[in-house]
Amino acid sequence: MTMRVELTPVRDLPPRTIDAWHELAARAAEPNPWFEPQLIRPIAQHLVSDLMLLAAFRAEELVACLPLMRTRMHWKRVGVPAWIVPHPCGTPLVDGLHAEDALRAMVDCLTRRGPEILLSWNGIAADGVAMAALDRTVAVSRRQMMNEGSWPFLRRRAEPTYLDAVLVGKRRRNLQRSRRLLQDRLDEPVRLVDHAGEPGVVDRFLALEASGYKGRGGTAILSDPHKPDYFRDVCAGFAAHGRLRILALEAGDTTLAMKCQMCAGDGVFELKVGFDERFATFSPGVLLEIDAVSWFHDGPYKWAVTNTLHAQSPLHWLWPDQQPFSSMDMRLGRAWRALKVLA
């Protein structure tokens, strides 16, 4: 059956395509909430008005999709029009039964239409269905692997032994002491609470994030006039489907640290983290992550992943597993031959 591919502004998608997008996300071979409508549509509404969706249909069934943004990139000092994906976690949503045909048709569509002659595609799960299909459908001569690495990953175990290898010796004693000192200072036990769905909790998180170094450096969500509404819409979209978790490390009425997570398939995906810098000497962010591992083990999910590459994130040493990823620059069309001559 012929594969039909459409490239449409996200803002202009008809309701039937949005419904099909939700259905594809629910059955995708590899879940990726970063590319679901609950997250991509708020980006188009508040941040990137010309955000596009590349979608492959088999008859009227949506079998693969990938959000894309236009940009310009440099190749040997020559600026070229290009596509990029809007998030570092770039695994596309694909129906596992049609991944190869759908991805081939999508790449062919970009190749035919132009003028973009490069697709810079980051963060594809290296051991997943989509990467295997791309390896079979895209000629090696048309793609250049730009980056290979791994993200912190947490895989369910039969027993809660996730941190046994890292919380040892002096590190364990120091963190235990930090927890005791926090409890003594605030005269309350330190505990982890899931506030998902509670009124005002998203704004509590935004205020906490902006109170520290991100606020001072202008990188907090509240520092950009367009981002707060985007973030609220994302959280509301996942909360409406029971797929938002907002965990807080608290002592009485004091919030020490918070993290937002999205749930998809069998997994949990990190969204944002913040902590109260007044208690920075007690490592509240690390204590939050330690308690969140226990929450994970007691819950229904089989794995958790974060796309952070920030060297200071405690997840790089706390979480014992790794999710390998690959990134590539994919050459589109015949214009590369002319570009080589010009360069």
C-alpha positions in Angstrom: 0.0 0.0 0.0 1.3 3.5 -1.0 2.7 5.6 1.8 1.4 9.2 1.8 3.6 11.9 3.4 2.5 15.4 4.5 4.5 18.3 5.8 2.1 20.7 7.6 2.4 23.6 10.0 1.5 22.3 13.5 -0.9 25.2 13.9 -2.9 24.2 10.8 -3.3 20.5 11.6 -6.9 19.4 11.3 -8.6 17.7 14.4 -8.6 14.3 12.7 -4.8 14.4 12.3 -4.3 15.5 15.9 -6.5 12.6 17.0 -4.4 10.2 14.9 -1.3 11.7 16.4 -2.5 10.9 19.9 -3.3 7.4 18.7 0.1 6.9 17.2 1.8 8.1 20.4 -0.1 5.6 22.4 1.0 2.6 20.2 4.5 3.9 19.1 7.3 1.3 19.0 9.3 3.7 21.2 7.5 6.3 23.4 8.7 9.8 23.2 6.5 12.4 25.0 8.8 15.2 23.7 7.2 14.6 20.2 3.6 14.1 21.4 0.9 16.7 20.6 0.7 17.7 24.3 4.2 19.1 24.0 4.6 20.1 20.4 1.4 22.0 20.0 2.3 24.4 22.9 5.7 25.0 21.3 3.9 26.0 18.1 1.4 28.1 20.0 3.9 30.0 22.2 7.5 29.6 20.9 7.9 28.6 17.3 5.0 29.6 15.1 6.2 27.9 11.9 6.9 24.5 13.6 6.1 21.7 11.1 4.9 18.1 11.4 6.3 15.6 8.9 3.7 12.8 8.9 3.4 9.5 7.0 0.0 7.9 6.4 -0.8 4.4 5.3 -4.3 4.8 3.8 -5.8 7.1 6.5 -3.8 5.7 9.4 -0.9 7.8 10.7 2.1 5.5 11.1 5.0 7.9 11.7 5.6 11.5 12.5 8.5 13.9 13.2 8.3 17.6 14.2 10.7 19.9 12.4 12.0 23.4 12.5 13.7 25.4 9.7 17.1 26.8 10.3 20.4 27.6 8.5 23.6 25.7 9.1 27.1 26.0 7.9 28.9 23.5 5.8 32.5 24.4 5.0 31.7 28.1 5.5 28.6 28.0 3.3 25.3 28.7 4.9 22.6 26.1 3.9 18.9 25.8 4.6 18.2 22.9 6.9 15.8 21.1 9.1 16.4 20.4 12.8 14.2 18.5 15.4 12.9 20.7 18.2 14.3 18.6 21.1 17.5 16.7 21.9 15.5 13.5 22.4 14.8 13.0 18.7 13.4 9.4 18.5 10.4 9.7 16.1 7.0 8.3 16.9 6.6 5.3 14.6 4.3 2.3 14.2 6.7 -0.7 14.6 4.9 -2.6 11.8 5.6 0.2 9.2 8.7 1.9 10.5 11.0 1.2 7.5 8.5 2.2 4.8 7.3 5.2 6.7 10.8 6.6 7.4 12.0 6.0 3.9 8.9 7.9 2.5 9.5 10.8 5.0 13.1 11.2 4.0 12.2 11.0 0.3 9.6 13.7 0.8 12.1 16.1 2.4 14.5 15.3 -0.4 12.0 16.1 -3.2 10.6 19.3 -1.8 13.6 21.4 -0.9 15.0 24.0 -0.5 16.3 22.5 2.7 19.2 20.2 1.8 20.2 19.0 5.3 18.4 17.3 8.2 20.2 17.6 11.5 18.7 14.9 13.6 19.7 14.6 17.3 19.1 12.1 20.0 17.7 9.0 18.2 17.7 5.9 20.6 20.6 4.0 19.2 19.3 0.5 20.0 15.7 1.1 19.0 13.3 0.4 16.1 13.6 3.8 14.5 17.4 3.8 14.3 17.5 0.2 12.9 15.0 1.3 10.2 17.0 4.4 9.3 20.1 2.2 9.0 18.3 0.1 6.5 16.6 2.9 4.5 19.1 5.8 4.4 22.3 5.2 2.4 25.5 5.6 4.4 26.7 8.1 1.7 23.8 10.4 2.7 24.3 10.6 6.4 27.2 11.6 8.7 27.1 10.5 12.3 27.8 13.6 14.3 27.5 12.4 17.8 27.1 9.2 19.8 26.6 9.1 23.5 24.3 8.1 26.3 21.8 9.5 28.7 21.3 8.5 32.3 18.8 5.6 32.4 17.1 3.7 35.2 15.9 0.2 34.6 13.6 -1.6 37.0 15.2 -4.3 39.1 13.7 -7.1 41.2 15.1 -5.5 44.3 15.7 -1.8 45.1 19.5 -2.1 44.7 19.8 0.8 42.2 22.0 3.0 44.3 24.0 0.4 46.2 27.1 0.9 44.1 27.2 4.7 44.3 25.9 5.5 47.8 28.8 4.0 49.7 31.4 5.2 52.2 31.9 8.9 52.7 29.3 9.9 50.1 26.6 7.9 51.8 27.5 9.3 55.3 27.5 12.9 54.0 24.1 12.6 52.4 22.7 10.9 55.5 24.1 13.8 57.6 22.6 16.4 55.2 19.2 14.8 55.6 19.5 14.8 59.4 20.7 18.4 59.5 17.8 19.5 57.3 15.3 17.8 59.5 16.9 19.4 62.6 16.9 22.9 61.1 13.3 22.7 59.9 12.1 20.6 62.8 10.2 18.4 60.4 10.9 15.1 58.6 12.1 15.3 55.0 9.7 13.5 52.7 8.8 13.0 49.0 5.3 14.1 47.9 3.7 13.7 44.4 1.7 16.9 43.8 0.5 16.1 40.2 -2.9 17.5 39.5 -3.0 19.9 42.5 -4.0 23.5 41.7 -1.2 25.9 41.6 1.6 23.3 41.8 3.0 24.2 38.4 3.4 27.9 39.4 5.0 26.7 42.6 7.6 24.9 40.5 8.2 27.9 38.2 8.7 30.2 41.2 11.2 27.7 42.8 13.2 27.4 39.6 13.3 31.2 39.1 14.5 31.8 42.7 18.0 30.4 42.1 20.8 30.6 39.6 18.5 30.0 36.6 16.6 33.1 37.5 19.7 35.2 38.0 21.2 33.9 34.7 18.0 34.5 32.7 17.6 30.8 31.9 14.6 30.1 34.1 11.2 29.5 32.4 9.8 32.7 34.0 12.7 34.7 32.5 11.2 34.4 29.0 7.7 36.0 28.6 6.6 33.3 26.2 7.7 30.2 28.1 5.5 30.1 31.2 2.3 29.7 29.2 4.1 27.0 27.1 5.1 25.1 30.2 1.7 25.4 31.9 0.0 24.1 28.7 2.5 21.1 28.5 1.8 20.2 32.2 -1.9 20.6 31.7 -1.9 18.4 28.6 -0.1 15.5 30.3 -2.0 16.0 33.6 -5.3 15.7 31.7 -4.2 12.1 30.7 -2.9 11.3 34.2 0.7 11.3 32.8 2.3 14.1 34.8 4.3 13.7 38.0 5.5 16.6 40.0 7.6 15.3 42.9 8.6 17.6 45.8 11.1 17.1 48.6 9.5 18.8 51.5 9.9 19.4 55.2 6.6 20.6 56.7 5.6 23.6 54.6 9.0 24.2 53.1 9.7 22.9 49.6 13.3 22.0 49.2 13.4 20.7 45.6 10.9 19.7 42.8 11.0 17.8 39.6 8.5 17.4 36.8 8.1 14.2 34.9 6.1 12.9 31.9 5.0 9.3 31.7 4.7 7.5 28.4 4.4 3.8 27.7 6.4 1.9 30.3 8.7 4.8 31.0 9.1 8.1 32.9 10.8 11.0 31.2 12.4 13.9 33.1 11.0 17.3 32.2 12.4 20.0 34.6 14.1 20.1 38.0 14.5 23.0 40.5 15.7 23.4 44.1 15.7 26.1 46.8 19.2 27.5 46.9 18.8 28.6 50.6 19.4 24.9 51.4 22.1 24.2 48.8 24.7 23.1 51.3 22.4 20.2 52.2 22.2 18.9 48.6 18.4 19.0 48.4 18.5 18.1 44.6 20.5 15.0 45.3 18.2 14.0 48.2 15.2 14.5 45.9 16.7 12.2 43.3 17.6 9.5 45.9 14.0 9.5 47.2 12.6 9.6 43.6 14.4 6.3 42.9 12.4 4.6 45.7 9.3 6.2 44.3 10.1 4.7 40.9 10.7 1.3 42.3 7.3 1.3 44.1 5.5 2.5 41.0 4.3 0.8 37.8 7.0 1.9 35.4 9.8 -0.2 34.0 12.4 2.4 33.2 13.2 6.1 33.5 15.3 8.4 31.2 16.6 11.9 31.2 18.0 13.7 28.2 20.3 15.9 30.3 23.9 16.2 29.2 24.6 18.8 32.0 27.7 17.5 33.7 26.5 18.7 37.1 23.3 16.7 37.1 23.4 14.1 39.9 21.7 11.6 37.6 24.9 11.0 35.8 26.4 9.3 38.8 23.2 8.2 40.6 21.4 6.3 37.9 23.2 3.1 37.2 22.2 2.5 33.6 22.6 4.2 30.3 20.5 4.8 27.2 22.7 5.1 24.1 21.8 7.6 21.4 22.9 8.6 18.0 22.7 11.9 16.1 23.3 12.5 12.4 23.4 15.1 9.7 21.4 13.7 6.7 22.0 15.0 3.2 18.8 15.7 1.3 18.7 15.9 -2.5 21.1 16.6 -5.4 22.0 20.1 -4.2 24.9 18.7 -2.3 26.9 18.2 -5.5 26.5 21.8 -6.4 27.4 22.8 -2.9 30.6 20.8 -3.0 31.6 22.7 -6.2 30.9 26.1 -4.6 32.8 25.1 -1.4 
